[in-house]
Amino acid sequence: MLNKINGFSLLEGLISLSIFSLICSFLIPGLFKMVDTLQTEKQKTMLLQTIADESNLLLHDNKESNKTIGNLTIQKSKTEGVWQICAKSATFSYCSLSDQK
């Protein structure tokens, strides 16, 4: 009578595990890079959204000011009739100009 073997042998399990490990070794660094890129883009988007919000407030408030919101610093200043709104975070800075009077 033939013995019927159900399941995997040790060799088949080791080969499957090594293939799985190789695939993970290529995918995990890409995943970390993607998460880092997403965090950077999120910070940039928050910075630009804050500048957009402050630009809308500038229509109603014509005073120079400095403001800190979380880790963002926003500065509104007027030079030669042109308003400049600058926002700075730990990693980015961006300035926007407006000719509002």
C-alpha positions in Angstrom: 0.0 0.0 0.0 1.2 3.5 -0.8 1.5 6.0 2.0 -0.5 9.1 1.2 1.2 12.3 2.5 -1.0 15.3 3.3 0.6 18.7 3.7 3.9 20.2 2.8 7.4 18.8 3.4 10.0 20.7 5.2 11.8 21.6 2.0 8.6 23.0 0.3 7.9 25.1 3.4 11.5 26.5 3.4 11.3 27.4 -0.3 7.9 29.1 0.2 9.3 31.0 3.1 12.4 32.1 1.2 10.3 33.3 -1.8 8.0 35.2 0.6 11.0 36.8 2.3 12.5 37.9 -1.0 9.3 39.5 -2.1 8.9 41.4 1.3 12.5 42.6 1.1 11.7 44.4 -2.1 8.3 45.8 -1.0 9.0 47.0 2.5 11.6 49.8 1.6 9.2 51.1 -1.1 6.4 51.2 1.5 8.5 53.3 3.9 9.5 55.6 1.1 5.8 56.0 0.1 4.8 56.8 3.7 7.6 59.4 4.0 6.5 61.0 0.7 2.9 61.1 1.8 3.9 62.9 5.1 5.9 65.4 3.2 3.1 66.2 0.8 0.7 66.5 3.8 2.9 69.1 5.4 3.1 71.0 2.1 -0.6 70.9 1.6 -1.3 72.2 5.1 1.2 75.0 4.5 -0.5 76.0 1.3 -4.0 75.7 2.8 -3.0 77.9 5.7 -1.7 80.6 3.3 -5.0 80.4 1.4 -7.0 80.9 4.6 -4.8 83.8 5.7 -5.2 85.4 2.2 -8.9 85.3 2.6 -8.7 86.9 6.1 -6.4 89.6 4.6 -9.4 90.9 2.6 -11.0 91.9 5.9 -8.0 92.7 8.1 -5.4 95.2 6.6 -2.9 95.0 9.5 0.6 93.5 9.4 0.8 90.5 11.8 2.7 87.5 12.9 0.9 84.4 13.9 1.8 80.9 15.0 -0.5 78.0 14.4 0.9 74.7 15.7 4.3 74.4 14.0 3.5 76.9 11.3 4.5 80.6 11.5 2.6 83.0 9.3 3.7 86.5 8.6 1.7 89.2 6.8 3.5 92.3 5.7 3.0 95.1 3.2 5.8 96.4 1.0 5.2 99.1 -1.6 1.4 98.5 -1.7 1.8 94.7 -2.1 0.8 92.3 0.6 3.1 89.4 1.2 2.0 86.3 3.2 4.8 83.9 4.2 4.3 80.6 6.0 7.1 78.6 7.4 7.2 75.2 8.9 10.2 73.1 10.1 10.8 71.8 6.6 9.1 74.2 4.1 8.5 77.9 3.5 6.3 79.5 1.0 5.3 83.1 0.2 2.3 84.5 -1.6 1.8 88.0 -3.0 -1.4 90.0 -3.3 -2.0 93.5 -4.7 -5.0 94.1 -2.4 -5.1 97.6 -0.9 
